[in-house]
């Protein structure tokens, strides 16, 4: 069976006008001319991508006074990454992309000319046929980074560490894994620290060499999040974006609070329960701003690009549409999860309302810039380990042998210890 090697997103460019309605449909065109749905048939179509299978994008534009339908068939083998400047037609992608270029050059259905602004040449609202934006496949099992994990110590003990390596040797998930999987389409790498429905508070150890994932310890005891009925453990795959840092010396202008000194957190809301230590590719839909003990603790809402719902989720408003109640449950989880430990409920900026995708992308880039200053030695590290293997301008570089010795000096792997049954205890929280 052949699993197609592409993922397609159709991005509508719609000029203003309440009567402008744009709908897109994606299908596969088999060599014999049969049409099959993109999802779920895309995972089960047999054959070689070079054997003639095409992706058909059909665009329907309905205006109060005009209707138009257009289609473009793109051979799977010709689908590649299209960056913003290529979408604008300013960069030559070669003969393999003529179908895409021609589709992009389709004129506005209102005035018949190519519209690049909110109004066409006649000064009236117009609609340009949507562009086709395509990114390379990135499955949750293969990131293109050739990463694997090294488990050391014994699970459910303080000795347990997860290190990372590629074909060259060990590396830091905080510093050496790229922020972007595909920068042109804003697809990010996410390091999964805590799989959904588990309780162990695992996190990137920012103060240890190579920044392994390990379980947080407080007062000599391993930390677990409580099950606050009806939530069991973490209700999403929880983790962080590499190469980001919430600078504790910076006062966020949106929240008025300083950063929490960690990589920016991510709640991945897809259906699949990820593996601890996995690196997956996500698109960010929005963000919630938790105020934790006077610090801004951004919680990005994202989805694995391979999730069945991913094509339908482009912004934070789509989450409530397709996953009703999920954002409310997320805010509730963060509000109450520390109450069983005797702490007050958490507070939020913006009254707990999630900000949209563009706002979230802005926050990500701010924390990425803060990370760059950190790793280049321009900001006070404050005890954080900034040593890394591959970052070009790093002020604290490790050689491959030095990185290997860090792993080898950690405890040898051994069988894990059983969890205390108290981890499964329900806690019933009543907010006043």
C-alpha positions in Angstrom: 0.0 0.0 0.0 1.2 3.5 -0.8 0.9 6.3 1.7 0.9 9.5 -0.3 3.9 11.7 0.3 2.2 15.1 0.6 -0.2 17.1 2.6 -2.2 19.8 0.9 -3.7 22.9 2.4 -5.9 25.2 0.3 -5.6 28.8 1.5 -8.4 31.1 0.4 -7.6 34.7 -0.5 -11.0 36.4 -0.2 -11.6 40.1 -0.7 -14.2 41.8 1.5 -17.9 41.4 0.8 -20.6 39.5 2.7 -21.8 37.7 -0.4 -18.4 36.3 -1.3 -18.4 32.5 -0.5 -15.3 30.4 -1.4 -15.4 26.6 -1.0 -12.6 24.2 -1.8 -12.6 20.4 -2.3 -9.6 18.2 -2.5 -9.8 14.8 -4.2 -7.3 12.3 -5.8 -7.5 11.6 -9.5 -6.4 8.0 -10.2 -4.7 7.0 -13.4 -7.9 5.5 -14.7 -9.8 8.7 -14.1 -11.6 7.7 -11.0 -12.0 10.3 -8.3 -11.5 9.3 -4.6 -11.8 11.5 -1.5 -8.6 13.0 -0.2 -9.4 11.8 3.3 -9.5 9.0 4.4 -8.8 7.3 1.1 -5.5 9.1 0.9 -4.0 6.6 3.4 -5.1 3.5 1.5 -4.7 4.2 -2.2 -2.3 1.7 -3.8 0.3 2.5 -6.4 3.4 4.5 -7.0 3.1 8.4 -6.7 4.9 8.5 -10.0 2.3 6.3 -11.7 -0.1 9.1 -12.6 -2.1 9.9 -9.4 -2.9 13.6 -9.1 -4.3 15.9 -6.5 -7.4 17.8 -7.7 -8.2 21.1 -6.0 -11.7 22.4 -7.0 -12.5 25.9 -6.1 -16.1 27.2 -6.1 -16.7 31.0 -5.8 -20.2 32.2 -5.2 -21.0 35.9 -5.5 -24.3 37.6 -5.4 -24.0 38.2 -9.1 -21.6 35.6 -10.4 -20.5 32.0 -9.8 -17.4 30.4 -11.0 -15.8 27.0 -10.5 -12.2 26.1 -11.4 -10.1 23.1 -10.8 -6.4 22.3 -11.0 -4.8 18.8 -11.1 -1.3 18.6 -9.7 0.7 15.4 -10.1 1.7 14.1 -6.6 5.3 13.8 -7.7 5.4 17.5 -8.6 4.0 18.7 -5.3 6.6 20.4 -3.1 7.1 23.2 -0.6 5.7 26.6 -1.6 6.9 29.5 0.3 5.2 32.9 0.7 7.3 34.5 -2.0 6.6 31.7 -4.4 2.9 32.0 -3.8 3.2 35.6 -4.8 4.8 34.4 -8.0 8.1 36.2 -7.5 10.3 33.0 -7.5 10.7 30.5 -10.3 10.1 26.9 -9.2 10.9 25.3 -12.6 8.7 23.4 -15.0 7.4 21.0 -12.4 5.2 23.7 -10.9 3.5 25.2 -14.0 0.2 23.7 -12.9 0.5 25.5 -9.6 1.7 28.8 -11.1 -1.2 28.8 -13.6 -3.7 28.3 -10.9 -2.3 31.1 -8.8 -2.5 33.5 -11.8 -6.3 32.9 -12.1 -8.0 36.3 -12.2 -10.6 37.8 -9.9 -14.1 36.5 -10.8 -15.6 39.9 -10.3 -13.5 42.1 -12.7 -11.6 39.4 -14.7 -8.2 40.8 -13.6 -5.6 39.5 -11.1 -6.5 41.0 -7.7 -3.8 41.4 -5.2 -5.6 43.8 -2.8 -8.9 44.0 -1.0 -10.5 45.7 -4.1 -10.2 45.0 -7.8 -9.3 47.5 -10.5 -13.0 48.6 -10.7 -12.9 49.6 -7.0 -15.4 46.9 -6.1 -15.0 44.0 -3.7 -13.5 41.0 -5.6 -12.5 37.4 -5.0 -9.3 35.9 -6.5 -9.4 32.2 -7.0 -7.6 30.7 -3.9 -4.0 29.8 -4.0 -2.7 26.3 -3.4 -0.3 26.0 -0.5 1.5 22.6 -0.2 4.0 21.4 2.3 6.1 18.2 2.5 4.8 15.3 4.4 5.9 15.1 8.0 4.5 12.1 9.9 4.6 11.8 13.6 7.0 8.8 13.3 9.4 10.6 10.9 10.4 14.2 11.3 13.0 14.6 8.6 15.5 15.2 11.4 16.5 11.5 11.8 16.1 11.7 15.6 15.9 8.9 18.1 15.7 8.9 21.9 18.1 7.4 24.4 16.4 6.3 27.6 18.7 6.3 30.7 18.0 5.4 34.3 14.8 3.9 35.6 11.3 5.2 34.8 9.4 6.5 37.8 12.6 7.4 39.6 14.6 10.6 39.6 17.3 8.8 37.6 15.1 8.6 34.4 16.3 10.8 31.6 15.4 10.9 27.9 18.2 12.2 25.6 18.1 12.8 21.9 20.5 11.9 19.1 20.7 12.0 15.3 23.2 10.4 12.9 26.0 12.6 14.2 25.5 12.0 17.9 23.6 13.4 21.0 21.9 16.8 20.9 19.8 19.1 23.0 16.0 19.2 22.4 16.0 22.8 23.8 18.6 24.2 21.5 19.5 21.8 18.6 16.1 20.7 17.3 14.9 23.4 14.9 11.8 25.5 15.8 10.4 25.1 12.3 9.7 21.9 10.4 8.5 24.1 7.5 9.0 27.8 8.0 7.2 28.9 4.9 4.0 27.4 6.1 4.6 27.9 9.8 4.8 24.2 10.7 6.6 23.8 14.0 8.5 20.9 15.6 7.0 20.0 19.0 8.8 18.0 21.7 6.3 15.8 23.5 7.1 15.8 27.2 3.8 14.4 28.5 1.5 12.0 26.5 -2.2 12.6 26.9 -3.9 10.9 29.9 -0.7 10.5 31.8 0.2 12.2 35.1 4.0 12.3 35.4 5.1 15.9 35.2 7.9 15.4 32.6 9.7 18.4 31.2 12.9 19.5 29.4 15.6 19.9 32.0 16.7 23.4 31.1 19.5 23.5 33.7 21.2 20.2 32.7 23.7 19.6 29.9 21.9 18.5 26.7 18.6 19.4 28.4 17.2 15.8 28.7 13.5 15.2 29.5 13.1 14.2 33.1 10.4 14.2 35.8 10.1 17.3 37.9 10.9 16.8 41.6 9.5 18.9 44.5 10.6 18.5 48.1 12.4 15.3 47.1 9.3 13.7 45.5 8.4 13.1 41.9 5.7 15.4 40.7 2.4 14.2 39.2 -0.6 16.2 38.2 -3.8 15.3 40.0 -6.9 13.9 38.3 -9.4 16.7 38.7 -12.7 15.1 37.8 -13.6 14.6 35.0 -10.1 15.2 33.7 -7.6 12.3 33.9 -4.0 13.5 33.8 -3.1 15.8 31.0 -6.0 16.1 28.5 -3.7 16.8 25.5 -0.3 15.8 24.4 1.7 18.3 26.3 5.2 19.6 25.4 7.2 22.6 24.1 8.5 24.3 21.0 12.3 24.0 20.8 14.4 27.1 20.3 12.0 29.3 22.3 12.4 30.9 25.7 10.1 33.0 27.8 12.6 35.5 29.1 12.1 36.2 32.9 13.6 39.6 32.5 11.2 40.7 29.9 7.8 42.2 30.7 5.2 41.0 28.2 3.4 44.1 26.8 0.2 42.0 26.4 0.0 40.6 29.9 2.2 42.9 31.9 4.0 40.0 33.5 7.5 38.6 33.0 8.3 35.3 31.3 8.5 32.0 33.1 12.1 31.0 32.1 11.0 28.0 30.1 10.5 27.1 26.4 7.0 27.9 25.3 4.4 25.2 26.1 2.2 23.5 23.6 -1.1 21.6 24.0 -1.5 19.3 21.0 -5.2 18.5 20.6 -5.2 15.7 18.0 -6.8 12.3 18.5 -3.5 10.2 18.7 -1.8 9.7 22.1 1.8 10.5 21.4 4.8 8.8 22.9 6.9 10.5 25.5 9.9 12.1 23.9 8.4 12.1 20.4 9.0 15.0 18.1 5.9 15.8 16.0 5.0 18.5 13.5 2.2 20.8 14.5 0.4 23.9 13.2 -0.4 26.4 15.9 -4.1 27.6 16.1 -3.9 30.1 19.0 -2.8 30.6 22.6 -4.0 31.0 26.1 -2.1 33.2 28.6 -1.9 31.6 32.0 -0.6 33.9 34.8 1.3 31.5 37.1 2.5 33.1 40.3 3.0 36.5 38.5 4.6 35.0 35.4 3.3 34.8 31.9 3.0 31.1 30.9 1.8 30.9 27.3 -0.1 27.7 26.4 -0.2 27.3 22.6 -3.1 25.3 21.2 -1.9 23.2 18.2 -2.7 20.1 16.2 -0.5 17.4 14.6 -0.5 18.1 10.9 -1.3 14.5 10.2 -4.5 14.5 12.4 -7.7 13.9 10.4 -9.1 17.2 11.7 -6.0 19.2 10.8 -7.2 20.3 7.4 -10.3 21.8 9.0 -8.5 23.6 11.9 -6.8 26.7 10.7 -7.4 29.2 13.5 -8.6 29.1 17.1 -12.3 29.7 16.2 -12.3 26.4 14.3 -11.6 24.5 17.5 -14.9 25.4 19.0 -16.6 24.7 15.7 -15.2 21.2 15.3 -14.4 20.3 18.9 -17.1 22.0 21.0 -16.3 22.4 24.6 -12.6 21.6 24.2 -11.3 25.1 24.8 -13.5 25.5 27.8 -12.2 22.2 29.2 -8.6 23.4 28.6 -9.1 26.6 30.5 -10.8 24.7 33.3 -8.0 22.2 33.5 -5.3 25.0 33.9 -7.5 26.9 36.3 -7.9 24.0 38.8 -5.0 21.6 38.4 -3.0 22.9 41.3 -5.9 23.2 43.7 -5.4 19.6 45.0 -1.8 20.6 46.0 -3.3 23.3 48.3 -2.7 26.2 45.9 -5.3 28.7 44.7 -6.9 28.5 41.3 -4.7 29.9 38.4 -5.5 33.2 36.8 -5.5 34.1 33.1 -4.8 37.2 31.0 -7.7 38.2 28.6 -10.2 36.6 31.0 -9.1 33.1 29.8 -10.2 33.9 26.2 -7.8 32.3 23.7 -6.0 34.6 21.2 -5.9 33.7 17.6 -3.3 32.1 15.3 -1.6 35.4 14.2 -1.2 36.5 17.8 0.2 33.1 18.7 2.7 33.2 15.9 3.8 36.7 17.0 4.4 35.3 20.6 6.4 32.4 19.2 8.7 34.6 17.2 9.2 36.8 20.2 10.2 33.8 22.3 12.4 32.5 19.4 14.3 35.8 19.4 14.7 35.7 23.2 16.1 32.2 22.8 18.6 33.4 20.2 19.8 36.1 22.6 20.0 33.4 25.3 22.0 30.9 23.3 24.3 33.5 21.9 25.2 34.8 25.4 23.4 38.1 25.0 21.0 37.4 27.8 21.7 36.3 31.4 21.2 32.5 31.4 20.5 32.5 35.1 21.6 28.9 35.6 20.1 27.5 32.4 22.4 25.2 30.3 22.9 26.8 26.9 25.4 24.2 25.7 24.5 22.7 22.4 26.0 20.9 19.5 24.8 22.4 16.2 23.7 26.0 16.8 26.1 28.1 14.7 26.3 31.2 16.9 26.1 29.5 20.3 28.4 30.8 23.0 28.6 27.4 24.6 29.3 24.6 22.0 29.7 21.0 22.8 31.8 18.7 20.6 30.2 15.4 19.6 32.5 13.4 22.0 31.7 15.8 24.8 28.0 15.4 24.2 28.4 11.6 24.1 30.2 11.6 27.4 27.2 13.5 29.0 24.9 10.7 28.0 27.4 8.0 29.1 27.8 9.5 32.5 24.1 9.4 33.2 22.7 6.3 35.0 22.5 3.1 33.1 19.1 2.0 31.8 17.2 -0.3 34.2 13.6 -1.6 34.6 11.1 1.1 35.6 9.4 1.2 39.0 5.6 0.7 39.5 3.5 3.8 40.0 1.8 4.5 43.3 -1.9 3.8 43.0 -2.6 7.2 44.5 -1.7 8.7 41.2 -5.1 7.5 39.9 -7.1 9.2 42.8 -10.0 11.5 41.7 -10.2 15.0 43.1 -13.5 16.8 43.0 -13.1 20.6 42.7 -15.9 23.1 43.3 -15.1 26.7 42.2 -16.8 29.5 44.0 
